Amino acid sequence: MIRKLHCLLRLHSPVNRTVYRQRAPTLFTRSYATTDDANRNANADPKSNNKSNKRAGTTSSSKSLPAIRNPFAAAQDKTKNTYLTMVEIFEERDVHRRNHVEFIYAALKHMPDFNVEHDLEVYKALINVMPKGKFIPTNLFQAEFMHYPKQQQCIIDLLEQMEDYGVMPDYEMEAMLLNVFGNKGHPLRKYWRMMYWMPKFKNLSPWPLPDPVPDDTLEIAKLAVERMCTVDLRSKIDVFETREIKDSLDDTWIVSGMSPEQSKLLREHSRQKALYIEGPFNIWIRNRRINYFTLRADADAQFLAQLDERQVDDDDVTQIGVPFFGRAPPRRHNQLGKLRSVHQQDDGTIFAICATGTSTKDSLLSWIRLLEARGYASLGEIPVLFRFTSSVPAKAEEIEGPANMPAQTSDTASSHREEHTETGSRP
């Protein structure tokens, strides 16, 4: 401490300042050679010229930067074994493991290319790249002010990516984080929060899915239609092939869902009222999107008007009768009236839903023909309208702005739908 004070006093003393000012021009100025100097050097000793040329070559070569190569982008065989092999090569290349933060970020970026973004073993291999013991805080200030913030933020981003992909850590990862950052490190706090919330939400969905989700589109469509049909537990899922229809243009599959209550409503539907095939609508099965269509009709206003207003809704929780102090819960009114099913909504009645392999009008028309051949002969007498919802005008309005969009004419539907009438015979 005394030695540091002597150095500071010597540096700020007026005598040293004058010496520094006198030496400053010689310290920070650079001499440049002129043509005269070059001619003198040419007439001088050639051995000295060779030495100066060698020095110039070494300085120019030292200034050239080495090319940075990304092994993940240059890999030809993008598999899990190749990915782990590159991680092992980086660990064995250098004892100090320089540039390990940049390496981990590059590895996280190229995970989807190797199809390892859902693999817990790969994430643990990346955490193992970090040096052990160096980043552990030794006092309270280091712990709270994020000792080695770049390295800690790198592992926090790794845990964030695990959370985004739904990868739940295990207890081995906790031990690895303890060895790297200690029990006061911020990545370990992030790990503890993940281990608290992720097990709660892992099995919370009432529609469990296989892990991993199958790649076959038909199987995903079955899962999607089954999920939507759980509103009526008696619903039945059927898989049709369009090749059963003689005049079909598309050779694809159709997944159809209908309940006995919907079958009854379809048979009782008036022949004078049209049916509508609406869609496509989107449903997500984890990270897979499926388009589906509905067969529906307009709401029966006469039937809805006959419903008793005193009818108790079983799903309404605003008026729950709870007995207190020995008082019996209130009973429902003794009444006889019509009850509507869950498929009869205020905006319309839904008769069936389906998902096809091509989502074309021909496959949907084949769906109607297949339903007609399986006991719904009235579909041949009822006009069927196709209502296809297009998202292209809405996206164009979002990009161009409402001011640059042309005004819609009276022939254009407000919802950008195109309707085509199909009767009993194929066009």
C-alpha positions, 0 to 999 in steps of 0.5 A, a space after each residue: 500500500 505504501 509502495 502504491 502511494 509513493 508511485 502516485 506521488 511520484 507520478 503527480 509531482 510537478 517534476 515528473 510532469 515536466 519530464 513527461 511533457 519533454 518525453 511525450 513527443 518522442 514517445 508518441 510520435 512515429 517517424 515515416 520514411 521519405 524518398 531520400 531515406 529510401 535512396 540512402 538505405 538502397 546505397 547502404 549495406 544490403 544485409 541491413 536491408 534484408 533485416 528490415 524487410 524481414 521485420 516488415 514481413 513479420 509485422 504485416 503477417 502478425 496483423 493479419 487476422 485468422 479466419 474464424 470457422 464455424 464447425 456446426 455450419 460446415 458439418 456435412 453429416 448433421 446428426 446427434 453423434 456429429 454434434 457431440 463429437 464436435 463438442 468433445 473436440 472443443 473440450 480436448 483442444 485447449 485446457 483453458 477452453 478459450 472462447 467457450 461462450 461463443 462456442 456455446 452460443 454457436 452450438 445453441 443456434 445450430 441445434 435445430 439443424 442437427 435435430 437435437 433441440 429436444 435432447 437433454 443429453 446435448 444440453 448437459 454436454 454444452 454445460 460441461 464445456 464451462 470450466 469448473 470452479 473458476 466462476 464460483 463467487 467467494 463473497 456476497 458482493 460477487 454473488 449478488 452482482 453476477 460474478 462473471 456475467 457473460 458466462 452466467 448469462 450464457 448458461 441462463 440463455 441455454 436454460 431459456 432455450 430448454 424452457 422454450 422447447 419444453 425440455 425439463 432438466 434433471 438432478 444431474 444438471 443441478 450438480 453440474 451447475 453447482 460445480 461451475 457457478 456454486 450455489 449462489 450462481 444465477 443459473 442455479 436460481 434459474 434451474 430451481 425456478 424451472 424445476 418448480 414450475 415445469 413439473 406442474 405444467 408437464 402433465 396438466 393438459 387434459 389431452 396428453 400427446 405422445 412424446 415425440 409427436 409422430 411425423 405422419 400427418 394422418 396420425 397428427 390429424 387423428 389426434 387433432 380431431 379426437 381432441 376437438 371431439 372430446 366436447 361430446 364423449 360419444 363422438 366417433 372418429 372415422 378414417 375414409 379414403 377418397 378412392 372409394 368415390 369413383 369420380 374423385 380427383 384427389 387420392 388422399 385420406 379424410 379424418 371425420 368426427 361425428 357423435 350420435 347426437 350430431 347424426 340425429 340433428 343432421 337427419 332431422 335437418 330441413 331439406 330447404 336449409 343449406 349446409 355450409 362447409 367452413 374453413 380452413 381453421 387451424 389447430 396446433 398439436 404441439 409444434 404441428 399445425 393441422 387444418 380442419 373444416 366444419 359442416 354446419 348450418 345456421 342457428 334455428 331461431 324458432 328452436 332457440 326461442 322455445 327454450 325455457 329461460 329458467 333452464 339451469 346451465 350446468 357450466 355456470 358457476 356464478 350461482 352455486 347452491 351451497 348448504 349452510 347451517 342445515 339449509 338444503 340446496 335449492 332445487 331446480 324448477 320442475 319443468 318440461 321443455 326442450 333441451 339443446 345439445 352442446 352442438 347447437 350454439 347461438 351462431 349455428 349448429 355443428 354437424 361434423 368436423 373433418 381434416 383432409 390430406 390436401 384440404 381441397 374442395 374436391 376432398 371435401 366434396 368426397 367427404 360429403 359423398 362418403 357421409 351420404 353413402 354411410 347412412 346420411 342420404 338426405 345430404 344428396 337433397 340438401 344444398 351444400 355451400 363452401 365457405 373458404 376463409 382466406 387470410 391473404 387479404 388480411 395479410 395484405 392489409 397488414 403489410 400495405 395498410 388500409 389506406 393503400 388497399 382498394 375499396 371492396 365492391 358489393 360483390 366481395 364478401 366482408 370476410 373474404 369468403 368464396 361460396 360455391 353451391 354443390 348439389 347431389 351431383 358432382 360437376 
